[in-house]
């Protein structure tokens, strides 16, 4: 079973994980600890949301580029994406 060395904020929430201790007496928890499991799930949720937002941005940028190119007659007005 793997252990993580953890970083906490002032509210005692986990804000980071390390594979090796960063200082003498660094707090460690098992990978199966509910705190670790919750932290990692939250990190995945944040990453998933960031990826979704990036996809939305890319889609909007493409749409704007097509409209701009059509306005400049560099793409046919009946261009379908």
Secondary structure as GFF3:
##gff-version 3
##sequence-region A 1 81
A	DSSP	beta_strand	3	8	.	.	.	ID=ss1
A	DSSP	beta_strand	14	18	.	.	.	ID=ss2
A	DSSP	beta_strand	28	30	.	.	.	ID=ss3
A	DSSP	alpha_helix	34	71	.	.	.	ID=ss4
###
